Amino acid sequence: MNSGDTPQAEHVDVWAELRRVARHAFPNPERKGCPSEDVLRKLAFDLKSFAMDDPLIDHVATCSPCLNLVWRLREERSA
C-alpha cells in the first residue's frame, strides 16, 4: 500500500481486480447450464430472494458470461 492510499482504497482495488479476473476466468462460450436472462435479471436486482446455497449462485460465480450479464444489468439500472 502506498503512503497516500487508505485501507479502504486498497480494498476497492482488490475488488476491482477480482471483478476483472472473473469476467474472463470462467469462459462458457456454449452457455451450458446458463439460466435465462429473466432469471439473471431477478438475481441482479433481488439477490435476497435466492438462498446462498442455490445452485444458481454457484453457476453465476463460475460462469463469466452470466456474471458479466448480471454486472451489466446492475450497471445499466444504476445509470
C-alpha positions as CSV (number, residue, x, y, z in Angstrom):
1,M,0.0,0.0,0.0
2,N,1.3,3.5,-0.9
3,S,1.6,6.0,1.9
4,G,-1.3,8.0,0.4
5,D,-3.6,5.0,0.0
6,T,-6.1,4.3,2.6
7,P,-7.1,0.8,3.6
8,Q,-10.5,1.4,2.0
9,A,-8.8,2.4,-1.3
10,E,-6.8,-0.8,-1.2
11,H,-9.9,-2.8,-0.6
12,V,-11.6,-1.3,-3.6
13,D,-8.6,-2.1,-5.8
14,V,-8.8,-5.8,-4.7
15,W,-12.5,-5.9,-5.6
16,A,-11.8,-4.3,-8.9
17,E,-9.1,-6.8,-9.7
18,L,-11.3,-9.7,-8.7
19,R,-14.0,-8.4,-10.9
20,R,-11.6,-8.0,-13.8
21,V,-10.3,-11.6,-13.5
22,A,-13.7,-13.1,-13.0
23,R,-15.0,-11.5,-16.2
24,H,-12.8,-13.8,-18.2
25,A,-11.7,-16.6,-15.8
26,F,-14.7,-18.9,-16.4
27,P,-15.5,-19.0,-20.1
28,N,-18.6,-20.8,-21.2
29,P,-18.9,-20.0,-24.9
30,E,-21.6,-22.6,-25.4
31,R,-23.6,-21.2,-22.4
32,K,-24.0,-24.7,-21.0
33,G,-26.3,-24.7,-17.9
34,C,-26.9,-21.0,-18.1
35,P,-30.3,-19.7,-16.8
36,S,-32.5,-17.3,-18.8
37,E,-31.9,-13.6,-18.9
38,D,-35.0,-13.2,-16.8
39,V,-33.6,-15.3,-14.0
40,L,-30.3,-13.5,-14.1
41,R,-32.2,-10.2,-14.1
42,K,-34.0,-11.3,-10.9
43,L,-30.7,-12.3,-9.4
44,A,-29.2,-8.9,-10.3
45,F,-32.0,-6.9,-8.7
46,D,-33.3,-9.2,-6.0
47,L,-30.4,-11.3,-4.6
48,K,-32.2,-11.6,-1.2
49,S,-34.8,-13.9,-2.9
50,F,-32.1,-16.5,-3.5
51,A,-30.6,-18.7,-0.9
52,M,-26.8,-18.5,-0.9
53,D,-26.6,-22.3,-1.4
54,D,-28.9,-22.0,-4.5
55,P,-27.2,-23.7,-7.5
56,L,-27.8,-20.6,-9.5
57,I,-25.4,-18.7,-7.3
58,D,-22.7,-21.3,-7.8
59,H,-23.3,-21.2,-11.6
60,V,-23.0,-17.4,-11.8
61,A,-19.9,-17.4,-9.7
62,T,-18.2,-19.8,-12.1
63,C,-19.6,-18.6,-15.5
64,S,-18.1,-15.4,-16.8
65,P,-20.9,-14.8,-19.4
66,C,-23.6,-15.0,-16.7
67,L,-21.6,-12.9,-14.2
68,N,-20.9,-10.3,-16.8
69,L,-24.6,-10.1,-17.7
70,V,-25.6,-9.7,-14.0
71,W,-23.0,-6.9,-13.6
72,R,-24.1,-5.2,-16.8
73,L,-27.8,-5.3,-15.8
74,R,-26.9,-3.8,-12.4
75,E,-24.8,-1.1,-14.0
76,E,-27.5,-0.2,-16.5
77,R,-30.0,0.1,-13.8
78,S,-27.9,2.4,-11.7
79,A,-27.0,4.6,-14.7
